[in-house]
Amino acid sequence: MISHLDDLTSEAERIGAVNTVHERRGYNTDYLAIKSLVSSKFNSGGSALILGAGGASRAAAFALGDLGYKILIVNRTRERGEELVSKLSEHGINARFTTGCNADYEILVNTIPDPSAVPMDCVKGKLVVEFVYDKESPFLRRARELGMKVIDGLEILVRQAMEAEKIWFGKSLEDSEVVRTIAG
């Protein structure tokens, strides 16, 4: 899709992915949603551990890196994880690959869709962000039990819609408007 566009936002260009288009310009609303949600709910800085190295992981890593977080990447395949670390580093983001969840971090981001593949020993820190959109996963349930702040996949999806609304129509919706609309 990118090759058919005239322009990309700087975020979409750095991430290498587009999920929203307006007037032949590409945007990445994963990035916009994560940056907006995290900065509105949590602002301590520090480190963020990201599970996965795919498209959602790239967007989350750039968003959190741009907010000043040091990024730790855990991925099944070392090569793909290190590719993401290299890309982040090229853009001035402090990032490293790690093989487990032994490090200290304030934010934990899960982009792994299969709940059985998520290491439960990683559930620590102060804020958990999960990209899974359907029912609550055991991972997210555990985070809530531990009293951690949570941003779930549905909240991310709603914020992406709000960002797309802003891009397409130039107007911002308030969270309460979106919630009322969804609730019917």
SERO-4910 file (N, C-alpha, C, O; in steps of 0.05 Angstrom, whole numbers):
BEGIN
 pado doro    nc1    nc2    nc3   cac1   cac2   cac3    cc1    cc2    cc3    oc1    oc2    oc3
  Met    A     16    -24      0      0      0      0     17     25      0     11     45    -14
  Ile    A     39     25     15     56     49     18     66     59     -9     67     83    -14
  Ser    A     72     41    -27     82     49    -54     62     64    -70     69     78    -89
  His    A     36     63    -63     15     77    -78      8    104    -66    -10    117    -75
  Leu    A     22    111    -45     16    137    -31     35    159    -40     57    153    -48
  Asp    A     26    183    -37     43    206    -44     60    215    -20     82    226    -24
  Asp    A     52    209      4     65    219     28     58    201     52     38    188     52
  Leu    A     76    201     71     72    187     96     77    207    119     94    224    117
  Thr    A     64    203    142     71    218    165     99    208    174    107    186    166
  Ser    A    113    223    189    140    215    198    138    189    214    156    172    212
  Glu    A    117    186    230    114    161    245    110    137    227    123    117    231
  Ala    A     92    139    208     87    117    190    112    110    174    117     86    169
  Glu    A    127    130    166    152    125    152    172    110    169    184     90    160
  Arg    A    176    118    194    195    105    212    186     77    219    202     58    219
  Ile    A    160     73    223    149     47    230    150     28    206    154      4    209
  Gly    A    145     40    182    145     24    158    118     11    154    116    -10    140
  Ala    A     97     23    165     70     11    163     49     33    164     52     53    178
  Val    A     28     29    148      5     48    146    -20     32    151    -23     10    140
  Asn    A    -39     43    166    -65     30    169    -88     50    165   -112     42    168
  Thr    A    -82     75    158   -103     95    153    -92    113    130    -69    121    131
  Val    A   -110    119    111   -102    136     88   -122    158     85   -146    154     87
  His    A   -111    182     81   -128    205     75   -114    222     54    -91    231     58
  Glu    A   -127    227     32   -116    243     10    -88    234      2    -70    250      0
  Arg    A    -85    208     -1    -60    195    -10    -37    199      9    -14    196      1
  Arg    A    -44    204     34    -23    206     55    -28    184     75    -51    179     83
  Gly    A     -7    170     83     -9    147    101     -3    154    130     15    169    136
  Tyr    A    -19    142    147    -17    146    176    -16    119    190    -23     99    179
  Asn    A     -6    119    215     -6     95    231    -21    101    257    -10    114    275
  Thr    A    -46     92    258    -63     99    282    -56     81    306    -63     88    328
  Asp    A    -42     58    302    -32     43    325    -13     62    341    -16     64    366
  Tyr    A      6     74    327     25     93    340     10    115    354     15    121    378
  Leu    A     -9    128    340    -23    151    351    -39    143    376    -40    157    396
  Ala    A    -52    120    375    -69    110    397    -51    104    422    -58    113    444
  Ile    A    -30     89    418    -13     82    441      0    107    453      0    110    478
  Lys    A     10    125    437     22    149    447      2    165    464      8    175    485
  Ser    A    -22    168    453    -43    184    466    -52    170    492    -54    183    513
  Leu    A    -58    144    491    -68    130    515    -47    129    537    -54    134    560
  Val    A    -23    122    530     -2    120    551      3    147    564      5    149    588
  Ser    A      6    167    548     12    194    559    -11    205    576     -7    221    594
  Ser    A    -36    196    570    -59    206    586    -62    190    612    -75    200    630
  Lys    A    -52    166    613    -56    149    637    -31    145    654    -33    137    677
  Phe    A     -8    151    643     16    143    657     39    160    647     42    163    622
  Asn    A     55    172    664     76    189    655    101    188    672    115    208    676
  Ser    A    108    164    681    132    162    698    158    159    683    179    163    695
  Gly    A    157    152    657    182    147    643    193    121    651    180    105    665
  Gly    A    218    115    643    231     90    651    233     72    627    240     80    605
  Ser    A    226     46    632    229     26    612    202     13    605    184     12    621
  Ala    A    201      3    580    177    -12    571    186    -38    558    204    -38    541
  Leu    A    174    -60    566    180    -86    555    158    -93    535    134    -91    542
  Ile    A    166   -100    511    146   -106    490    149   -135    481    171   -144    474
  Leu    A    127   -150    483    126   -178    475    118   -179    446     95   -172    439
  Gly    A    136   -188    429    131   -189    400    148   -170    385    159   -151    396
  Ala    A    150   -174    358    166   -156    341    152   -151    314    166   -145    295
  Gly    A    126   -154    313    111   -150    288    103   -121    286    114   -103    298
  Gly    A     82   -116    269     73    -89    263     63    -73    287     71    -50    291
  Ala    A     47    -86    304     37    -72    328     60    -66    347     60    -45    360
  Ser    A     78    -84    349    102    -80    366    118    -57    357    127    -40    373
  Arg    A    122    -55    331    138    -32    320    124     -6    326    137     13    335
  Ala    A     98     -5    322     83     20    328     85     27    358     90     50    364
  Ala    A     81      8    375     83     12    404    111     21    412    114     39    428
  Ala    A    131      8    401    159     14    408    166     43    400    179     57    416
  Phe    A    158     51    376    163     79    368    148     99    385    159    119    392
  Ala    A    123     93    391    106    111    407    118    114    435    121    137    444
  Leu    A    125     92    447    137     94    474    165    106    474    172    121    492
  Gly    A    180     99    453    207    111    451    205    141    448    221    156    459
  Asp    A    186    150    432    182    179    428    172    193    454    176    217    457
  Leu    A    161    177    472    153    188    498    176    187    518    173    195    541
  Gly    A    199    176    509    223    176    526    228    150    541    247    149    557
  Tyr    A    213    129    535    218    103    548    241     88    535    245     90    510
  Lys    A    257     74    551    276     55    541    261     30    533    243     21    548
  Ile    A    266     19    510    250     -3    499    266    -29    502    289    -31    494
  Leu    A    252    -49    513    262    -77    515    244    -94    498    220    -94    501
  Ile    A    256   -109    480    241   -127    461    245   -156    469    268   -165    471
  Val    A    224   -171    472    224   -200    476    209   -211    452    187   -204    447
  Asn    A    222   -230    438    209   -242    415    218   -271    413    240   -278    421
  Arg    A    200   -288    402    206   -316    398    231   -320    382    248   -337    389
  Thr    A    234   -305    360    258   -308    343    276   -284    348    268   -261    345
  Arg    A    300   -290    356    320   -269    363    325   -251    339    327   -226    343
  Glu    A    328   -262    315    334   -246    291    313   -224    287    320   -201    282
  Arg    A    288   -231    288    267   -211    284    267   -190    306    262   -166    301
  Gly    A    271   -199    330    272   -180    353    296   -161    350    293   -137    355
  Glu    A    319   -171    341    342   -154    338    339   -135    314    350   -113    314
  Glu    A    324   -143    294    318   -125    271    302   -101    281    308    -78    273
  Leu    A    283   -106    298    267    -84    309    284    -65    326    282    -41    324
  Val    A    301    -77    343    320    -61    359    337    -44    342    342    -20    348
  Ser    A    348    -55    320    365    -40    302    350    -17    289    360      5    287
  Lys    A    325    -22    281    309     -1    268    303     22    288    305     45    281
  Leu    A    297     15    313    292     35    334    317     51    339    316     76    341
  Ser    A    340     37    341    365     51    347    373     70    324    383     92    330
  Glu    A    367     62    299    373     80    276    358    107    279    367    127    269
  His    A    336    107    294    320    131    297    323    143    325    307    159    334
  Gly    A    345    136    338    352    149    363    337    139    388    337    153    408
  Ile    A    324    116    386    309    106    408    327     85    422    338     67    410
  Asn    A    329     88    449    345     70    465    330     43    467    309     41    479
  Ala    A    341     22    455    327     -4    454    347    -26    455    370    -24    446
  Arg    A    338    -49    466    355    -73    466    337    -98    466    314    -97    474
  Phe    A    348   -119    456    334   -145    456    341   -159    482    363   -158    492
  Thr    A    321   -173    493    325   -189    517    311   -215    513    291   -217    499
  Thr    A    320   -236    527    309   -262    523    287   -269    543    274   -290    540
  Gly    A    283   -252    563    262   -258    582    252   -233    596    256   -211    586
  Cys    A    238   -237    618    225   -215    632    239   -209    658    226   -200    677
  Asn    A    265   -213    659    280   -209    684    286   -180    690    292   -172    712
  Ala    A    285   -163    669    291   -134    673    269   -120    688    247   -130    691
  Asp    A    276    -96    698    256    -79    710    243    -62    689    257    -52    671
  Tyr    A    217    -59    689    203    -42    670    177    -32    683    165    -46    700
  Glu    A    169     -9    674    144      3    684    120     -5    667     98     -8    677
  Ile    A    125     -8    641    103    -14    622    108    -40    608    131    -46    600
  Leu    A     88    -57    607     89    -82    592     69    -81    570     45    -76    574
  Val    A     78    -86    545     61    -86    522     60   -114    510     80   -125    503
  Asn    A     36   -125    508     32   -151    495     20   -148    467     -2   -138    465
  Thr    A     34   -157    447     23   -157    420     20   -185    409     14   -189    385
  Ile    A     23   -205    427     21   -233    418     -9   -241    420    -21   -241    441
  Pro    A    -21   -249    397    -49   -255    397    -57   -281    411    -80   -284    420
  Asp    A    -38   -300    412    -44   -326    425    -39   -325    455    -16   -323    463
  Pro    A    -61   -326    471    -57   -323    500    -39   -345    512    -26   -339    532
  Ser    A    -38   -368    500    -21   -390    511      9   -384    507     26   -397    519
  Ala    A     15   -366    489     43   -360    483     54   -337    500     78   -331    498
  Val    A     38   -325    516     46   -302    533     58   -312    559     44   -326    574
  Pro    A     83   -306    565     95   -315    590     83   -300    614     85   -275    616
  Met    A     69   -314    631     56   -301    654     75   -289    674     68   -271    689
  Asp    A    100   -298    674    120   -286    692    127   -258    684    141   -244    699
  Cys    A    119   -249    661    124   -222    651    105   -202    663    109   -178    661
  Val    A     83   -211    675     62   -193    685     72   -180    710     68   -189    732
  Lys    A     85   -157    706     95   -140    728     98   -112    717     94   -107    693
  Gly    A    105    -94    734    107    -66    726     84    -50    736     71    -59    756
  Lys    A     77    -28    724     56    -11    733     33     -8    714     10     -3    721
  Leu    A     39    -12    688     18     -9    667     21    -32    647     43    -38    638
  Val    A     -1    -44    640     -2    -65    620    -18    -55    596    -41    -45    600
  Val    A     -7    -59    572    -21    -52    547    -23    -78    531     -3    -91    526
  Glu    A    -48    -85    523    -52   -109    507    -67   -103    482    -88    -91    483
  Phe    A    -56   -113    459    -69   -108    433    -91   -128    426   -103   -125    405
  Val    A    -95   -148    443   -116   -168    437   -143   -154    440   -149   -143    461
  Tyr    A   -160   -156    419   -185   -141    418   -209   -156    429   -229   -143    436
  Asp    A   -208   -182    430   -233   -196    437   -234   -199    468   -228   -180    482
  Lys    A   -242   -222    478   -247   -225    506   -221   -222    523   -199   -223    512
  Glu    A   -225   -217    548   -202   -212    566   -185   -237    568   -196   -259    573
  Ser    A   -159   -234    564   -141   -257    565   -133   -263    594   -136   -246    611
  Pro    A   -122   -287    599   -112   -293    626    -90   -273    634    -87   -266    657
  Phe    A    -74   -265    614    -53   -245    618    -64   -219    630    -54   -208    649
  Leu    A    -85   -209    617    -97   -183    626   -111   -187    653   -111   -169    670
  Arg    A   -124   -210    656   -138   -216    681   -118   -215    705   -123   -205    726
  Arg    A    -94   -227    700    -73   -228    720    -63   -200    727    -59   -193    750
  Ala    A    -60   -183    707    -51   -156    711    -72   -141    729    -64   -126    747
  Arg    A    -97   -145    723   -118   -132    739   -118   -142    768   -120   -126    787
  Glu    A   -114   -168    772   -112   -180    799    -89   -168    815    -91   -164    839
  Leu    A    -67   -161    801    -44   -150    814    -47   -119    818    -29   -107    830
  Gly    A    -69   -108    810    -75    -80    814    -60    -61    795    -57    -38    800
  Met    A    -52    -72    772    -37    -56    752    -57    -40    736    -80    -48    732
  Lys    A    -48    -17    726    -65     -2    707    -65    -17    681    -45    -30    674
  Val    A    -87    -16    666    -90    -33    642   -101    -16    619   -120      0    623
  Ile    A    -90    -20    596   -101    -10    571   -106    -35    554    -87    -48    545
  Asp    A   -131    -41    549   -137    -66    534   -141    -61    504   -142    -38    496
  Gly    A   -144    -82    489   -146    -80    460   -169    -64    451   -168    -49    431
  Leu    A   -192    -66    465   -216    -51    457   -211    -21    460   -219     -5    444
  Glu    A   -197    -13    482   -191     15    486   -172     25    464   -175     48    455
  Ile    A   -153      9    456   -135     16    434   -152     20    408   -148     39    394
  Leu    A   -169      1    403   -186      2    379   -203     27    378   -205     40    357
  Val    A   -215     34    400   -231     58    402   -214     83    397   -222    101    383
  Arg    A   -190     84    409   -173    107    405   -163    109    376   -160    131    366
  Gln    A   -159     86    363   -151     86    335   -174     98    319   -169    114    301
  Ala    A   -199     91    325   -222    102    311   -224    132    315   -230    147    296
  Met    A   -218    141    339   -218    170    345   -197    184    329   -201    206    319
  Glu    A   -173    172    327   -151    184    312   -158    185    282   -152    205    269
  Ala    A   -171    164    272   -179    163    244   -200    184    238   -199    197    218
  Glu    A   -218    188    257   -239    209    254   -226    236    252   -234    253    235
  Lys    A   -206    241    268   -191    266    267   -177    270    239   -178    292    228
  Ile    A   -165    249    230   -151    249    204   -171    254    181   -166    271    164
  Trp    A   -192    238    180   -211    239    158   -229    264    158   -235    275    137
  Phe    A   -238    271    181   -259    292    182   -250    318    197   -265    337    198
  Gly    A   -225    317    208   -215    341    221   -228    348    247   -226    371    256
  Lys    A   -242    329    258   -255    335    284   -248    314    305   -245    290    298
  Ser    A   -246    323    329   -239    305    351   -264    297    366   -280    314    373
  Leu    A   -266    272    372   -288    262    389   -277    259    417   -255    252    421
  Glu    A   -294    265    436   -287    261    464   -292    231    470   -309    218    458
  Asp    A   -276    221    489   -280    193    497   -309    187    504   -319    166    496
  Ser    A   -322    205    519   -349    200    527   -368    197    503   -387    181    504
  Glu    A   -364    213    482   -380    211    458   -378    184    445   -397    172    437
  Val    A   -353    174    444   -348    148    431   -361    126    448   -373    108    437
  Val    A   -357    127    474   -369    107    491   -400    107    488   -412     86    487
  Arg    A   -412    130    488   -441    132    485   -450    120    458   -470    106    457
  Thr    A   -435    126    437   -442    116    410   -440     85    410   -457     72    399
  Ile    A   -418     75    421   -414     46    421   -436     32    438   -446     11    430
  Ala    A   -442     44    461   -462     32    479   -490     33    467   -507     17    476
  Gly    A   -495     51    448   -521     53    435   -539     70    451   -562     74    443
***
